[in-house]
Amino acid sequence: MIYTVFFLIFAAIIVIASAKAVTERNLVHSAVWLMFFMIAVASIFFFLGASFIGSVELLVYVGAIVSMLVFSLMITGGEDA
């Protein structure tokens, strides 16, 4: 029962964060919403018992990809359209 509640909470976070990441006008805010999305996906992997995949999701995607995206936005100026 508790796993179902946690799954529904993280599924709601995934839906909201992915919608906000796509519709956000500020690129840095969009990257932060993308980070929330990836953390929620990794936590679902942890709840499913796939701790290695969850760890890789956290280390590679949240740790490397999102930080590289934010770093490149800061370097290039990342002007809004």
C-alpha positions as CSV (number, residue, x, y, z in Angstrom):
1,M,0.0,0.0,0.0
2,I,2.8,2.4,0.9
3,Y,4.6,1.7,-2.3
4,T,1.5,2.6,-4.3
5,V,1.3,5.9,-2.5
6,F,4.9,6.7,-3.2
7,F,4.6,5.6,-6.8
8,L,1.6,7.9,-7.3
9,I,3.4,10.8,-5.7
10,F,6.5,10.3,-7.9
11,A,4.4,9.8,-11.0
12,A,2.6,13.1,-10.3
13,I,6.0,14.8,-9.9
14,I,7.2,13.3,-13.2
15,V,4.1,14.6,-15.0
16,I,4.3,18.1,-13.5
17,A,8.1,18.4,-13.8
18,S,8.1,17.3,-17.4
19,A,5.3,19.6,-18.4
20,K,7.1,22.5,-16.7
21,A,10.4,21.7,-18.3
22,V,8.9,21.9,-21.7
23,T,6.8,25.0,-21.2
24,E,9.2,27.1,-19.1
25,R,10.5,30.2,-20.8
26,N,13.7,30.6,-18.8
27,L,16.3,28.0,-19.8
28,V,17.8,27.6,-16.3
29,H,14.4,27.0,-14.8
30,S,13.7,24.5,-17.5
31,A,16.9,22.7,-16.5
32,V,15.9,22.7,-12.9
33,W,12.6,21.1,-13.7
34,L,14.4,18.5,-15.9
35,M,16.5,17.7,-12.8
36,F,13.4,17.2,-10.7
37,F,12.0,14.9,-13.4
38,M,15.1,12.8,-13.5
39,I,15.3,12.5,-9.7
40,A,11.7,11.3,-9.6
41,V,12.5,8.7,-12.3
42,A,15.5,7.5,-10.3
43,S,13.4,7.2,-7.2
44,I,10.9,5.1,-9.0
45,F,13.7,2.8,-10.1
46,F,14.8,2.6,-6.4
47,F,11.3,1.6,-5.3
48,L,11.2,-1.1,-8.0
49,G,14.4,-2.6,-6.6
50,A,16.6,-1.6,-9.5
51,S,19.1,0.2,-7.4
52,F,21.9,0.1,-9.9
53,I,19.8,1.7,-12.6
54,G,18.6,4.3,-10.1
55,S,22.2,5.1,-9.1
56,V,23.3,5.4,-12.7
57,E,20.3,7.7,-13.4
58,L,21.3,9.9,-10.5
59,L,25.0,10.0,-11.3
60,V,25.0,10.2,-15.1
61,Y,21.8,12.2,-15.8
62,V,21.3,14.4,-12.8
63,G,24.9,14.7,-11.9
64,A,26.5,15.1,-15.2
65,I,24.0,16.0,-17.9
66,V,22.0,18.6,-16.0
67,S,25.1,20.2,-14.5
68,M,26.7,20.3,-17.9
69,L,23.5,21.9,-19.4
70,V,23.4,24.6,-16.7
71,F,27.1,25.2,-17.0
72,S,26.9,25.6,-20.8
73,L,23.9,27.9,-20.4
74,M,25.9,30.1,-18.0
75,I,28.9,30.2,-20.3
76,T,27.0,31.0,-23.5
77,G,24.6,33.5,-21.9
78,G,21.5,31.4,-22.8
79,E,19.4,34.3,-24.0
80,D,15.6,33.7,-24.0
81,A,13.8,33.9,-27.3
